[in-house]
Amino acid sequence: METHPLFSKALEFFDTARNKTKAILKENSNPILHSQLNYCVDMQMCDIRMMTLHDEVEAGRLTIPENPSKSTMCMGIVLR
């Protein structure tokens, strides 16, 4: 996936979304929770990435590796 021409732009969008999400949560949460924000936001972003991957597989734009048990999650997904 890193070789795809839009990979760096997608990564930039995810980083921006992650940073903005943390900022919003920090403004509206108890300071005691601030130390956990990185973890919570990272987990939410991971969920969003996985939902996107599932959508792309269902749409036929990505294919699942022939033997997923032999590859790290998402590393073997092939762009069509």
VMD Tcl script that builds the backbone (N, CA, C; Angstrom):
set m [mol new atoms 240]
animate dup $m
set s [atomselect $m all]
$s set {name element resname resid chain x y z} {
  {N N MET 1 A 0.818 -1.196 0.000}
  {CA C MET 1 A 0.000 0.000 0.000}
  {C C MET 1 A 0.860 1.259 0.000}
  {N N GLU 2 A 2.050 1.179 0.587}
  {CA C GLU 2 A 2.915 2.358 0.657}
  {C C GLU 2 A 3.354 2.851 -0.712}
  {N N THR 3 A 3.299 1.989 -1.711}
  {CA C THR 3 A 3.719 2.390 -3.055}
  {C C THR 3 A 2.601 3.081 -3.828}
  {N N HIS 4 A 1.396 3.051 -3.308}
  {CA C HIS 4 A 0.279 3.708 -3.992}
  {C C HIS 4 A 0.521 5.217 -4.004}
  {N N PRO 5 A 0.244 5.883 -5.128}
  {CA C PRO 5 A 0.525 7.326 -5.241}
  {C C PRO 5 A -0.173 8.200 -4.190}
  {N N LEU 6 A -1.302 7.755 -3.685}
  {CA C LEU 6 A -2.036 8.572 -2.709}
  {C C LEU 6 A -1.782 8.164 -1.259}
  {N N PHE 7 A -0.857 7.214 -1.045}
  {CA C PHE 7 A -0.602 6.724 0.313}
  {C C PHE 7 A -0.179 7.849 1.248}
  {N N SER 8 A 0.772 8.670 0.840}
  {CA C SER 8 A 1.270 9.732 1.730}
  {C C SER 8 A 0.175 10.746 2.032}
  {N N LYS 9 A -0.693 11.027 1.062}
  {CA C LYS 9 A -1.788 11.973 1.286}
  {C C LYS 9 A -2.799 11.372 2.274}
  {N N ALA 10 A -3.091 10.083 2.121}
  {CA C ALA 10 A -4.019 9.423 3.050}
  {C C ALA 10 A -3.443 9.422 4.459}
  {N N LEU 11 A -2.146 9.150 4.572}
  {CA C LEU 11 A -1.488 9.166 5.872}
  {C C LEU 11 A -1.560 10.561 6.500}
  {N N GLU 12 A -1.374 11.571 5.685}
  {CA C GLU 12 A -1.463 12.960 6.161}
  {C C GLU 12 A -2.875 13.255 6.676}
  {N N PHE 13 A -3.908 12.790 5.952}
  {CA C PHE 13 A -5.290 12.994 6.385}
  {C C PHE 13 A -5.550 12.295 7.720}
  {N N PHE 14 A -5.044 11.069 7.874}
  {CA C PHE 14 A -5.229 10.347 9.129}
  {C C PHE 14 A -4.535 11.068 10.282}
  {N N ASP 15 A -3.330 11.563 10.057}
  {CA C ASP 15 A -2.612 12.285 11.106}
  {C C ASP 15 A -3.357 13.554 11.509}
  {N N THR 16 A -3.878 14.269 10.519}
  {CA C THR 16 A -4.637 15.489 10.803}
  {C C THR 16 A -5.897 15.154 11.591}
  {N N ALA 17 A -6.613 14.121 11.163}
  {CA C ALA 17 A -7.834 13.716 11.871}
  {C C ALA 17 A -7.517 13.294 13.300}
  {N N ARG 18 A -6.425 12.563 13.462}
  {CA C ARG 18 A -6.013 12.102 14.802}
  {C C ARG 18 A -5.713 13.297 15.707}
  {N N ASN 19 A -4.942 14.244 15.206}
  {CA C ASN 19 A -4.570 15.408 16.017}
  {C C ASN 19 A -5.778 16.278 16.354}
  {N N LYS 20 A -6.681 16.465 15.391}
  {CA C LYS 20 A -7.881 17.274 15.652}
  {C C LYS 20 A -8.811 16.575 16.637}
  {N N THR 21 A -8.906 15.254 16.521}
  {CA C THR 21 A -9.749 14.495 17.449}
  {C C THR 21 A -9.209 14.609 18.870}
  {N N LYS 22 A -7.894 14.479 19.024}
  {CA C LYS 22 A -7.289 14.628 20.357}
  {C C LYS 22 A -7.559 16.014 20.924}
  {N N ALA 23 A -7.420 17.039 20.083}
  {CA C ALA 23 A -7.638 18.416 20.554}
  {C C ALA 23 A -9.077 18.615 21.031}
  {N N ILE 24 A -10.032 18.088 20.281}
  {CA C ILE 24 A -11.443 18.214 20.673}
  {C C ILE 24 A -11.698 17.486 21.986}
  {N N LEU 25 A -11.184 16.276 22.099}
  {CA C LEU 25 A -11.401 15.505 23.324}
  {C C LEU 25 A -10.726 16.154 24.522}
  {N N LYS 26 A -9.561 16.742 24.294}
  {CA C LYS 26 A -8.859 17.400 25.398}
  {C C LYS 26 A -9.639 18.594 25.916}
  {N N GLU 27 A -10.259 19.333 25.013}
  {CA C GLU 27 A -11.037 20.511 25.412}
  {C C GLU 27 A -12.236 20.133 26.255}
  {N N ASN 28 A -12.814 18.970 25.974}
  {CA C ASN 28 A -14.089 18.608 26.578}
  {C C ASN 28 A -14.017 17.447 27.564}
  {N N SER 29 A -12.842 17.146 28.067}
  {CA C SER 29 A -12.745 16.024 29.000}
  {C C SER 29 A -12.006 16.428 30.264}
  {N N ASN 30 A -12.152 15.594 31.253}
  {CA C ASN 30 A -11.495 15.785 32.532}
  {C C ASN 30 A -9.977 15.638 32.342}
  {N N PRO 31 A -9.178 16.534 32.910}
  {CA C PRO 31 A -7.716 16.452 32.767}
  {C C PRO 31 A -7.125 15.104 33.173}
  {N N ILE 32 A -7.780 14.396 34.054}
  {CA C ILE 32 A -7.286 13.081 34.472}
  {C C ILE 32 A -7.255 12.125 33.276}
  {N N LEU 33 A -8.155 12.314 32.327}
  {CA C LEU 33 A -8.238 11.427 31.170}
  {C C LEU 33 A -7.248 11.772 30.060}
  {N N HIS 34 A -6.613 12.920 30.145}
  {CA C HIS 34 A -5.725 13.365 29.064}
  {C C HIS 34 A -4.594 12.378 28.780}
  {N N SER 35 A -4.102 11.706 29.789}
  {CA C SER 35 A -3.006 10.768 29.567}
  {C C SER 35 A -3.464 9.544 28.766}
  {N N GLN 36 A -4.758 9.286 28.755}
  {CA C GLN 36 A -5.287 8.139 28.027}
  {C C GLN 36 A -5.773 8.505 26.626}
  {N N LEU 37 A -5.758 9.789 26.311}
  {CA C LEU 37 A -6.302 10.219 25.024}
  {C C LEU 37 A -5.567 9.622 23.835}
  {N N ASN 38 A -4.248 9.561 23.900}
  {CA C ASN 38 A -3.500 9.000 22.774}
  {C C ASN 38 A -3.972 7.588 22.471}
  {N N TYR 39 A -4.090 6.783 23.495}
  {CA C TYR 39 A -4.529 5.399 23.303}
  {C C TYR 39 A -5.936 5.353 22.717}
  {N N CYS 40 A -6.851 6.111 23.303}
  {CA C CYS 40 A -8.244 6.083 22.854}
  {C C CYS 40 A -8.377 6.551 21.403}
  {N N VAL 41 A -7.713 7.632 21.066}
  {CA C VAL 41 A -7.779 8.145 19.697}
  {C C VAL 41 A -7.122 7.166 18.725}
  {N N ASP 42 A -5.985 6.603 19.112}
  {CA C ASP 42 A -5.321 5.626 18.244}
  {C C ASP 42 A -6.219 4.422 17.981}
  {N N MET 43 A -6.923 3.959 18.997}
  {CA C MET 43 A -7.818 2.820 18.812}
  {C C MET 43 A -8.987 3.188 17.904}
  {N N GLN 44 A -9.519 4.396 18.056}
  {CA C GLN 44 A -10.604 4.842 17.174}
  {C C GLN 44 A -10.126 4.930 15.723}
  {N N MET 45 A -8.923 5.461 15.518}
  {CA C MET 45 A -8.372 5.585 14.166}
  {C C MET 45 A -8.124 4.196 13.570}
  {N N CYS 46 A -7.696 3.261 14.375}
  {CA C CYS 46 A -7.485 1.891 13.905}
  {C C CYS 46 A -8.815 1.289 13.459}
  {N N ASP 47 A -9.858 1.514 14.237}
  {CA C ASP 47 A -11.184 1.020 13.868}
  {C C ASP 47 A -11.644 1.628 12.546}
  {N N ILE 48 A -11.412 2.923 12.374}
  {CA C ILE 48 A -11.815 3.593 11.137}
  {C C ILE 48 A -11.038 3.037 9.950}
  {N N ARG 49 A -9.733 2.818 10.125}
  {CA C ARG 49 A -8.933 2.252 9.032}
  {C C ARG 49 A -9.437 0.867 8.647}
  {N N MET 50 A -9.759 0.059 9.647}
  {CA C MET 50 A -10.238 -1.290 9.349}
  {C C MET 50 A -11.598 -1.260 8.664}
  {N N MET 51 A -12.473 -0.343 9.076}
  {CA C MET 51 A -13.767 -0.216 8.405}
  {C C MET 51 A -13.566 0.187 6.944}
  {N N THR 52 A -12.625 1.093 6.715}
  {CA C THR 52 A -12.332 1.531 5.349}
  {C C THR 52 A -11.800 0.374 4.516}
  {N N LEU 53 A -10.894 -0.411 5.090}
  {CA C LEU 53 A -10.362 -1.566 4.370}
  {C C LEU 53 A -11.472 -2.557 4.024}
  {N N HIS 54 A -12.352 -2.823 4.969}
  {CA C HIS 54 A -13.463 -3.735 4.707}
  {C C HIS 54 A -14.349 -3.196 3.584}
  {N N ASP 55 A -14.621 -1.893 3.608}
  {CA C ASP 55 A -15.430 -1.284 2.551}
  {C C ASP 55 A -14.759 -1.420 1.189}
  {N N GLU 56 A -13.442 -1.226 1.147}
  {CA C GLU 56 A -12.710 -1.313 -0.121}
  {C C GLU 56 A -12.680 -2.748 -0.640}
  {N N VAL 57 A -12.584 -3.719 0.260}
  {CA C VAL 57 A -12.624 -5.124 -0.161}
  {C C VAL 57 A -14.008 -5.443 -0.725}
  {N N GLU 58 A -15.059 -5.009 -0.018}
  {CA C GLU 58 A -16.426 -5.261 -0.486}
  {C C GLU 58 A -16.699 -4.601 -1.833}
  {N N ALA 59 A -16.105 -3.420 -2.063}
  {CA C ALA 59 A -16.301 -2.701 -3.330}
  {C C ALA 59 A -15.466 -3.301 -4.458}
  {N N GLY 60 A -14.549 -4.205 -4.120}
  {CA C GLY 60 A -13.730 -4.850 -5.139}
  {C C GLY 60 A -12.475 -4.088 -5.518}
  {N N ARG 61 A -12.162 -3.017 -4.799}
  {CA C ARG 61 A -10.953 -2.245 -5.098}
  {C C ARG 61 A -9.712 -2.811 -4.425}
  {N N LEU 62 A -9.905 -3.647 -3.397}
  {CA C LEU 62 A -8.801 -4.332 -2.717}
  {C C LEU 62 A -9.103 -5.816 -2.681}
  {N N THR 63 A -8.064 -6.618 -2.680}
  {CA C THR 63 A -8.257 -8.060 -2.554}
  {C C THR 63 A -7.539 -8.568 -1.313}
  {N N ILE 64 A -8.120 -9.583 -0.713}
  {CA C ILE 64 A -7.535 -10.201 0.473}
  {C C ILE 64 A -6.408 -11.131 0.020}
  {N N PRO 65 A -5.317 -11.227 0.777}
  {CA C PRO 65 A -4.229 -12.143 0.406}
  {C C PRO 65 A -4.734 -13.582 0.287}
  {N N GLU 66 A -4.083 -14.375 -0.546}
  {CA C GLU 66 A -4.491 -15.764 -0.727}
  {C C GLU 66 A -4.400 -16.550 0.576}
  {N N ASN 67 A -3.403 -16.253 1.396}
  {CA C ASN 67 A -3.233 -16.959 2.657}
  {C C ASN 67 A -3.057 -15.934 3.789}
  {N N PRO 68 A -4.165 -15.341 4.272}
  {CA C PRO 68 A -4.061 -14.284 5.288}
  {C C PRO 68 A -3.387 -14.726 6.583}
  {N N SER 69 A -3.444 -16.027 6.898}
  {CA C SER 69 A -2.828 -16.492 8.143}
  {C C SER 69 A -1.306 -16.406 8.096}
  {N N LYS 70 A -0.745 -16.289 6.904}
  {CA C LYS 70 A 0.709 -16.208 6.745}
  {C C LYS 70 A 1.198 -14.761 6.622}
  {N N SER 71 A 0.289 -13.795 6.681}
  {CA C SER 71 A 0.710 -12.400 6.534}
  {C C SER 71 A 0.225 -11.569 7.714}
  {N N THR 72 A 0.901 -10.476 7.957}
  {CA C THR 72 A 0.479 -9.553 8.998}
  {C C THR 72 A -0.768 -8.831 8.515}
  {N N MET 73 A -1.658 -8.504 9.431}
  {CA C MET 73 A -2.928 -7.889 9.067}
  {C C MET 73 A -2.717 -6.713 8.119}
  {N N CYS 74 A -3.381 -6.750 7.014}
  {CA C CYS 74 A -3.429 -5.685 5.998}
  {C C CYS 74 A -2.155 -5.532 5.192}
  {N N MET 75 A -1.091 -6.209 5.539}
  {CA C MET 75 A 0.150 -6.024 4.799}
  {C C MET 75 A 0.069 -6.638 3.409}
  {N N GLY 76 A -0.764 -7.665 3.268}
  {CA C GLY 76 A -0.810 -8.350 1.982}
  {C C GLY 76 A -1.967 -7.926 1.099}
  {N N ILE 77 A -2.714 -6.908 1.500}
  {CA C ILE 77 A -3.832 -6.475 0.682}
  {C C ILE 77 A -3.291 -5.868 -0.604}
  {N N VAL 78 A -3.898 -6.227 -1.705}
  {CA C VAL 78 A -3.416 -5.807 -3.016}
  {C C VAL 78 A -4.382 -4.822 -3.639}
  {N N LEU 79 A -3.874 -3.687 -4.116}
  {CA C LEU 79 A -4.716 -2.734 -4.833}
  {C C LEU 79 A -4.993 -3.263 -6.228}
  {N N ARG 80 A -6.234 -3.162 -6.676}
  {CA C ARG 80 A -6.567 -3.589 -8.032}
  {C C ARG 80 A -6.439 -2.441 -8.983}
}
mol reanalyze $m
mol bondsrecalc $m
mol representation Tube
mol addrep $m
